[in-house]
Amino acid sequence: MKYRLQNDYDNVIDLIDNLLDINTFKNSDTFFNWCVDVLIFISNTLNISYEEANILIFVIIHPIITMILALVVLKQRRKIKRLS
């Protein structure tokens, strides 16, 4: 199933430009719709389904980034303890 973007974005610059627009944050529905558009844009760009893009971001990429950041924090805490 091919999902359609709610707004017309020709490229990633247009997508980011819309995020920087204050109207994007006027209410939660508008921001949610922008987030859905990002997922659809990614799925169309990578030629994968919306569901696969969702899994890629929220089940694979986000947890990996979270674990890396947690390791960085632990490493920095050790450095701070050694300096104290």
N, CA, C and O atoms as a Tinker XYZ file with bonds, in Angstrom:
   336  protein
     1  N      0.840000   -1.174000    0.000000    73     2
     2  CA     0.000000    0.000000    0.000000    64     1     3
     3  C      0.888000    1.241000    0.000000    63     2     4     5
     4  O      1.809000    1.356000    0.809000    81     3
     5  N      0.609000    2.153000   -0.898000    73     3     6
     6  CA     1.386000    3.382000   -1.015000    64     5     7
     7  C      0.615000    4.514000   -0.343000    63     6     8     9
     8  O     -0.509000    4.822000   -0.739000    81     7
     9  N      1.213000    5.128000    0.663000    73     7    10
    10  CA     0.584000    6.244000    1.357000    64     9    11
    11  C      0.943000    7.542000    0.659000    63    10    12    13
    12  O      2.001000    7.655000    0.040000    81    11
    13  N      0.068000    8.506000    0.762000    73    11    14
    14  CA     0.315000    9.805000    0.145000    64    13    15
    15  C      0.635000   10.832000    1.220000    63    14    16    17
    16  O      0.056000   10.817000    2.306000    81    15
    17  N      1.564000   11.720000    0.900000    73    15    18
    18  CA     1.910000   12.794000    1.812000    64    17    19
    19  C      0.730000   13.745000    1.943000    63    18    20    21
    20  O      0.002000   13.981000    0.979000    81    19
    21  N      0.548000   14.285000    3.128000    73    19    22
    22  CA    -0.543000   15.225000    3.338000    64    21    23
    23  C     -0.211000   16.593000    2.753000    63    22    24    25
    24  O     -1.106000   17.335000    2.348000    81    23
    25  N      1.073000   16.924000    2.711000    73    23    26
    26  CA     1.538000   18.156000    2.080000    64    25    27
    27  C      2.469000   17.768000    0.943000    63    26    28    29
    28  O      2.987000   16.652000    0.906000    81    27
    29  N      2.677000   18.686000    0.025000    73    27    30
    30  CA     3.572000   18.406000   -1.100000    64    29    31
    31  C      5.000000   18.791000   -0.724000    63    30    32    33
    32  O      5.320000   19.969000   -0.567000    81    31
    33  N      5.849000   17.780000   -0.582000    73    31    34
    34  CA     7.263000   18.005000   -0.317000    64    33    35
    35  C      8.033000   17.423000   -1.487000    63    34    36    37
    36  O      7.962000   16.224000   -1.753000    81    35
    37  N      8.766000   18.273000   -2.182000    73    35    38
    38  CA     9.557000   17.788000   -3.311000    64    37    39
    39  C     10.861000   17.163000   -2.848000    63    38    40    41
    40  O     11.394000   16.263000   -3.497000    81    39
    41  N     11.368000   17.644000   -1.726000    73    39    42
    42  CA    12.643000   17.135000   -1.222000    64    41    43
    43  C     12.706000   17.322000    0.285000    63    42    44    45
    44  O     11.789000   17.869000    0.897000    81    43
    45  N     13.788000   16.865000    0.863000    73    43    46
    46  CA    13.934000   16.906000    2.320000    64    45    47
    47  C     14.038000   18.350000    2.822000    63    46    48    49
    48  O     13.677000   18.622000    3.967000    81    47
    49  N     14.515000   19.262000    2.007000    73    47    50
    50  CA    14.607000   20.676000    2.414000    64    49    51
    51  C     13.212000   21.236000    2.665000    63    50    52    53
    52  O     12.999000   21.952000    3.643000    81    51
    53  N     12.265000   20.917000    1.793000    73    51    54
    54  CA    10.888000   21.376000    1.982000    64    53    55
    55  C     10.292000   20.792000    3.257000    63    54    56    57
    56  O      9.551000   21.469000    3.970000    81    55
    57  N     10.614000   19.545000    3.539000    73    55    58
    58  CA    10.119000   18.872000    4.730000    64    57    59
    59  C     10.643000   19.555000    5.992000    63    58    60    61
    60  O      9.879000   19.815000    6.922000    81    59
    61  N     11.925000   19.842000    6.025000    73    59    62
    62  CA    12.533000   20.510000    7.183000    64    61    63
    63  C     12.040000   21.945000    7.292000    63    62    64    65
    64  O     11.803000   22.442000    8.393000    81    63
    65  N     11.886000   22.609000    6.156000    73    63    66
    66  CA    11.386000   23.977000    6.151000    64    65    67
    67  C     10.003000   24.045000    6.785000    63    66    68    69
    68  O      9.694000   24.992000    7.509000    81    67
    69  N      9.183000   23.057000    6.520000    73    67    70
    70  CA     7.854000   23.009000    7.119000    64    69    71
    71  C      7.951000   22.804000    8.622000    63    70    72    73
    72  O      7.139000   23.355000    9.366000    81    71
    73  N      8.920000   22.028000    9.089000    73    71    74
    74  CA     9.104000   21.829000   10.528000    64    73    75
    75  C      9.475000   23.144000   11.207000    63    74    76    77
    76  O      9.035000   23.410000   12.325000    81    75
    77  N     10.269000   23.955000   10.549000    73    75    78
    78  CA    10.711000   25.221000   11.125000    64    77    79
    79  C      9.612000   26.280000   11.125000    63    78    80    81
    80  O      9.755000   27.327000   11.757000    81    79
    81  N      8.524000   26.011000   10.422000    73    79    82
    82  CA     7.386000   26.932000   10.400000    64    81    83
    83  C      6.634000   26.835000   11.727000    63    82    84    85
    84  O      6.302000   25.739000   12.177000    81    83
    85  N      6.369000   27.969000   12.342000    73    83    86
    86  CA     5.704000   27.993000   13.647000    64    85    87
    87  C      4.313000   27.377000   13.586000    63    86    88    89
    88  O      3.820000   26.885000   14.600000    81    87
    89  N      3.672000   27.391000   12.429000    73    87    90
    90  CA     2.326000   26.824000   12.302000    64    89    91
    91  C      2.320000   25.307000   12.489000    63    90    92    93
    92  O      1.284000   24.725000   12.810000    81    91
    93  N      3.463000   24.673000   12.291000    73    91    94
    94  CA     3.557000   23.230000   12.477000    64    93    95
    95  C      3.282000   22.844000   13.926000    63    94    96    97
    96  O      2.823000   21.737000   14.205000    81    95
    97  N      3.563000   23.754000   14.837000    73    95    98
    98  CA     3.421000   23.459000   16.267000    64    97    99
    99  C      2.167000   24.066000   16.889000    63    98   100   101
   100  O      2.025000   24.072000   18.111000    81    99
   101  N      1.256000   24.578000   16.058000    73    99   102
   102  CA     0.059000   25.225000   16.615000    64   101   103
   103  C     -0.798000   24.272000   17.432000    63   102   104   105
   104  O     -1.354000   24.662000   18.459000    81   103
   105  N     -0.906000   23.041000   16.993000    73   103   106
   106  CA    -1.632000   22.050000   17.788000    64   105   107
   107  C     -1.002000   20.679000   17.558000    63   106   108   109
   108  O     -0.204000   20.494000   16.640000    81   107
   109  N     -1.367000   19.742000   18.392000    73   107   110
   110  CA    -0.724000   18.429000   18.325000    64   109   111
   111  C     -1.064000   17.687000   17.033000    63   110   112   113
   112  O     -0.250000   16.910000   16.534000    81   111
   113  N     -2.253000   17.918000   16.491000    73   111   114
   114  CA    -2.627000   17.256000   15.236000    64   113   115
   115  C     -1.714000   17.669000   14.097000    63   114   116   117
   116  O     -1.301000   16.832000   13.294000    81   115
   117  N     -1.398000   18.949000   14.024000    73   115   118
   118  CA    -0.537000   19.450000   12.950000    64   117   119
   119  C      0.856000   18.849000   13.053000    63   118   120   121
   120  O      1.431000   18.431000   12.047000    81   119
   121  N      1.403000   18.804000   14.266000    73   119   122
   122  CA     2.737000   18.234000   14.448000    64   121   123
   123  C      2.716000   16.731000   14.179000    63   122   124   125
   124  O      3.639000   16.206000   13.556000    81   123
   125  N      1.683000   16.036000   14.635000    73   123   126
   126  CA     1.554000   14.609000   14.366000    64   125   127
   127  C      1.492000   14.349000   12.860000    63   126   128   129
   128  O      2.137000   13.428000   12.360000    81   127
   129  N      0.724000   15.153000   12.147000    73   127   130
   130  CA     0.622000   15.000000   10.694000    64   129   131
   131  C      1.972000   15.208000   10.023000    63   130   132   133
   132  O      2.300000   14.530000    9.050000    81   131
   133  N      2.763000   16.162000   10.554000    73   131   134
   134  CA     4.092000   16.377000    9.996000    64   133   135
   135  C      4.950000   15.127000   10.231000    63   134   136   137
   136  O      5.690000   14.708000    9.341000    81   135
   137  N      4.852000   14.536000   11.416000    73   135   138
   138  CA     5.622000   13.321000   11.724000    64   137   139
   139  C      5.220000   12.165000   10.803000    63   138   140   141
   140  O      6.072000   11.408000   10.339000    81   139
   141  N      3.940000   12.038000   10.550000    73   139   142
   142  CA     3.467000   11.011000    9.623000    64   141   143
   143  C      4.025000   11.284000    8.233000    63   142   144   145
   144  O      4.451000   10.360000    7.541000    81   143
   145  N      4.024000   12.546000    7.823000    73   143   146
   146  CA     4.593000   12.907000    6.522000    64   145   147
   147  C      6.072000   12.538000    6.437000    63   146   148   149
   148  O      6.547000   12.111000    5.385000    81   147
   149  N      6.800000   12.701000    7.540000    73   147   150
   150  CA     8.223000   12.322000    7.554000    64   149   151
   151  C      8.361000   10.819000    7.314000    63   150   152   153
   152  O      9.193000   10.388000    6.515000    81   151
   153  N      7.548000   10.028000    8.003000    73   151   154
   154  CA     7.594000    8.574000    7.806000    64   153   155
   155  C      7.226000    8.191000    6.376000    63   154   156   157
   156  O      7.859000    7.316000    5.785000    81   155
   157  N      6.223000    8.830000    5.829000    73   155   158
   158  CA     5.822000    8.539000    4.449000    64   157   159
   159  C      6.918000    8.967000    3.486000    63   158   160   161
   160  O      7.212000    8.258000    2.524000    81   159
   161  N      7.529000   10.132000    3.739000    73   159   162
   162  CA     8.615000   10.623000    2.896000    64   161   163
   163  C      9.784000    9.638000    2.914000    63   162   164   165
   164  O     10.358000    9.328000    1.870000    81   163
   165  N     10.130000    9.151000    4.101000    73   163   166
   166  CA    11.218000    8.174000    4.225000    64   165   167
   167  C     10.864000    6.884000    3.494000    63   166   168   169
   168  O     11.689000    6.317000    2.778000    81   167
   169  N      9.632000    6.429000    3.682000    73   167   170
   170  CA     9.231000    5.175000    3.024000    64   169   171
   171  C      9.235000    5.322000    1.508000    63   170   172   173
   172  O      9.649000    4.404000    0.800000    81   171
   173  N      8.780000    6.461000    1.004000    73   171   174
   174  CA     8.803000    6.680000   -0.447000    64   173   175
   175  C     10.234000    6.806000   -0.966000    63   174   176   177
   176  O     10.555000    6.298000   -2.041000    81   175
   177  N     11.087000    7.479000   -0.207000    73   175   178
   178  CA    12.479000    7.683000   -0.630000    64   177   179
   179  C     13.248000    6.365000   -0.652000    63   178   180   181
   180  O     14.008000    6.104000   -1.585000    81   179
   181  N     13.052000    5.530000    0.378000    73   179   182
   182  CA    13.772000    4.261000    0.466000    64   181   183
   183  C     13.051000    3.123000   -0.253000    63   182   184   185
   184  O     13.537000    1.993000   -0.300000    81   183
   185  N     11.890000    3.442000   -0.809000    73   183   186
   186  CA    11.081000    2.455000   -1.525000    64   185   187
   187  C     10.716000    1.262000   -0.636000    63   186   188   189
   188  O     10.808000    0.102000   -1.038000    81   187
   189  N     10.297000    1.601000    0.596000    73   187   190
   190  CA     9.828000    0.591000    1.537000    64   189   191
   191  C      8.433000    1.015000    1.992000    63   190   192   193
   192  O      7.996000    2.128000    1.699000    81   191
   193  N      7.737000    0.136000    2.703000    73   191   194
   194  CA     6.396000    0.479000    3.165000    64   193   195
   195  C      6.471000    1.416000    4.372000    63   194   196   197
   196  O      7.508000    1.541000    5.023000    81   195
   197  N      5.355000    2.060000    4.647000    73   195   198
   198  CA     5.237000    2.935000    5.819000    64   197   199
   199  C      5.538000    2.152000    7.093000    63   198   200   201
   200  O      6.235000    2.639000    7.983000    81   199
   201  N      5.010000    0.948000    7.170000    73   199   202
   202  CA     5.215000    0.114000    8.350000    64   201   203
   203  C      6.689000   -0.249000    8.526000    63   202   204   205
   204  O      7.207000   -0.246000    9.643000    81   203
   205  N      7.361000   -0.562000    7.414000    73   203   206
   206  CA     8.795000   -0.883000    7.485000    64   205   207
   207  C      9.603000    0.326000    7.916000    63   206   208   209
   208  O     10.559000    0.188000    8.678000    81   207
   209  N      9.236000    1.510000    7.441000    73   207   210
   210  CA     9.923000    2.733000    7.852000    64   209   211
   211  C      9.723000    2.973000    9.345000    63   210   212   213
   212  O     10.653000    3.366000   10.048000    81   211
   213  N      8.513000    2.735000    9.819000    73   211   214
   214  CA     8.200000    2.894000   11.232000    64   213   215
   215  C      9.045000    1.943000   12.080000    63   214   216   217
   216  O      9.612000    2.356000   13.092000    81   215
   217  N      9.133000    0.684000   11.678000    73   215   218
   218  CA     9.946000   -0.304000   12.395000    64   217   219
   219  C     11.418000    0.075000   12.341000    63   218   220   221
   220  O     12.121000   -0.005000   13.349000    81   219
   221  N     11.884000    0.486000   11.175000    73   219   222
   222  CA    13.287000    0.879000   11.012000    64   221   223
   223  C     13.663000    1.980000   11.993000    63   222   224   225
   224  O     14.710000    1.914000   12.637000    81   223
   225  N     12.817000    2.982000   12.105000    73   223   226
   226  CA    13.130000    4.120000   12.963000    64   225   227
   227  C     12.939000    3.792000   14.438000    63   226   228   229
   228  O     13.850000    3.992000   15.242000    81   227
   229  N     11.756000    3.288000   14.801000    73   227   230
   230  CA    11.397000    3.183000   16.214000    64   229   231
   231  C     11.776000    1.869000   16.880000    63   230   232   233
   232  O     11.802000    1.793000   18.109000    81   231
   233  N     12.069000    0.841000   16.107000    73   231   234
   234  CA    12.439000   -0.440000   16.702000    64   233   235
   235  C     13.930000   -0.717000   16.545000    63   234   236   237
   236  O     14.516000   -1.435000   17.355000    81   235
   237  N     14.547000   -0.151000   15.508000    73   235   238
   238  CA    15.958000   -0.436000   15.258000    64   237   239
   239  C     16.835000    0.788000   15.541000    63   238   240   241
   240  O     17.694000    0.739000   16.422000    81   239
   241  N     16.630000    1.873000   14.811000    73   239   242
   242  CA    17.531000    3.032000   14.895000    64   241   243
   243  C     17.439000    3.728000   16.259000    63   242   244   245
   244  O     18.467000    3.984000   16.885000    81   243
   245  N     16.239000    4.032000   16.720000    73   243   246
   246  CA    16.093000    4.752000   17.987000    64   245   247
   247  C     16.701000    3.996000   19.167000    63   246   248   249
   248  O     17.438000    4.599000   19.947000    81   247
   249  N     16.422000    2.694000   19.332000    73   247   250
   250  CA    17.056000    1.980000   20.458000    64   249   251
   251  C     18.578000    1.929000   20.353000    63   250   252   253
   252  O     19.265000    2.012000   21.371000    81   251
   253  N     19.112000    1.796000   19.149000    73   251   254
   254  CA    20.569000    1.788000   18.989000    64   253   255
   255  C     21.159000    3.123000   19.417000    63   254   256   257
   256  O     22.156000    3.160000   20.137000    81   255
   257  N     20.545000    4.224000   18.975000    73   255   258
   258  CA    21.033000    5.552000   19.360000    64   257   259
   259  C     20.922000    5.737000   20.871000    63   258   260   261
   260  O     21.830000    6.286000   21.496000    81   259
   261  N     19.818000    5.285000   21.462000    73   259   262
   262  CA    19.634000    5.403000   22.911000    64   261   263
   263  C     20.715000    4.629000   23.668000    63   262   264   265
   264  O     21.260000    5.135000   24.649000    81   263
   265  N     21.028000    3.415000   23.229000    73   263   266
   266  CA    22.075000    2.628000   23.885000    64   265   267
   267  C     23.442000    3.291000   23.737000    63   266   268   269
   268  O     24.221000    3.318000   24.690000    81   267
   269  N     23.736000    3.821000   22.560000    73   267   270
   270  CA    25.021000    4.506000   22.352000    64   269   271
   271  C     25.126000    5.709000   23.272000    63   270   272   273
   272  O     26.166000    5.928000   23.893000    81   271
   273  N     24.055000    6.493000   23.366000    73   271   274
   274  CA    24.081000    7.671000   24.242000    64   273   275
   275  C     24.213000    7.276000   25.708000    63   274   276   277
   276  O     24.899000    7.956000   26.472000    81   275
   277  N     23.567000    6.188000   26.107000    73   275   278
   278  CA    23.699000    5.713000   27.491000    64   277   279
   279  C     25.145000    5.311000   27.773000    63   278   280   281
   280  O     25.676000    5.606000   28.844000    81   279
   281  N     25.783000    4.636000   26.812000    73   279   282
   282  CA    27.192000    4.260000   26.989000    64   281   283
   283  C     28.087000    5.486000   27.073000    63   282   284   285
   284  O     29.037000    5.499000   27.856000    81   283
   285  N     27.807000    6.500000   26.294000    73   283   286
   286  CA    28.591000    7.741000   26.346000    64   285   287
   287  C     28.433000    8.396000   27.716000    63   286   288   289
   288  O     29.413000    8.870000   28.291000    81   287
   289  N     27.219000    8.426000   28.237000    73   287   290
   290  CA    26.984000    9.015000   29.564000    64   289   291
   291  C     27.757000    8.248000   30.630000    63   290   292   293
   292  O     28.399000    8.857000   31.485000    81   291
   293  N     27.702000    6.922000   30.589000    73   291   294
   294  CA    28.439000    6.113000   31.570000    64   293   295
   295  C     29.941000    6.351000   31.471000    63   294   296   297
   296  O     30.629000    6.452000   32.487000    81   295
   297  N     30.442000    6.438000   30.251000    73   295   298
   298  CA    31.870000    6.694000   30.048000    64   297   299
   299  C     32.259000    8.067000   30.601000    63   298   300   301
   300  O     33.312000    8.216000   31.221000    81   299
   301  N     31.410000    9.059000   30.377000    73   299   302
   302  CA    31.699000   10.400000   30.878000    64   301   303
   303  C     31.646000   10.441000   32.402000    63   302   304   305
   304  O     32.441000   11.138000   33.033000    81   303
   305  N     30.713000    9.700000   32.994000    73   303   306
   306  CA    30.637000    9.640000   34.468000    64   305   307
   307  C     31.910000    9.045000   35.046000    63   306   308   309
   308  O     32.424000    9.530000   36.054000    81   307
   309  N     32.424000    7.989000   34.405000    73   307   310
   310  CA    33.686000    7.394000   34.878000    64   309   311
   311  C     34.829000    8.395000   34.795000    63   310   312   313
   312  O     35.651000    8.485000   35.707000    81   311
   313  N     34.881000    9.140000   33.709000    73   311   314
   314  CA    35.935000   10.154000   33.560000    64   313   315
   315  C     35.822000   11.228000   34.648000    63   314   316   317
   316  O     36.828000   11.664000   35.208000    81   315
   317  N     34.598000   11.642000   34.935000    73   315   318
   318  CA    34.389000   12.653000   35.951000    64   317   319
   319  C     34.798000   12.125000   37.327000    63   318   320   321
   320  O     35.401000   12.857000   38.112000    81   319
   321  N     34.480000   10.876000   37.627000    73   319   322
   322  CA    34.872000   10.275000   38.917000    64   321   323
   323  C     36.379000   10.205000   39.050000    63   322   324   325
   324  O     36.930000   10.457000   40.122000    81   323
   325  N     37.050000    9.858000   37.948000    73   323   326
   326  CA    38.518000    9.773000   37.981000    64   325   327
   327  C     39.140000   11.138000   38.209000    63   326   328   329
   328  O     40.175000   11.247000   38.866000    81   327
   329  N     38.511000   12.191000   37.668000    73   327   330
   330  CA    39.051000   13.539000   37.828000    64   329   331
   331  C     38.764000   14.111000   39.218000    63   330   332   333
   332  O     39.467000   15.008000   39.683000    81   331
   333  N     37.732000   13.590000   39.871000    73   331   334
   334  CA    37.360000   14.131000   41.207000    64   333   335
   335  C     38.269000   13.632000   42.301000    63   334   336
   336  O     38.090000   13.991000   43.465000    81   335
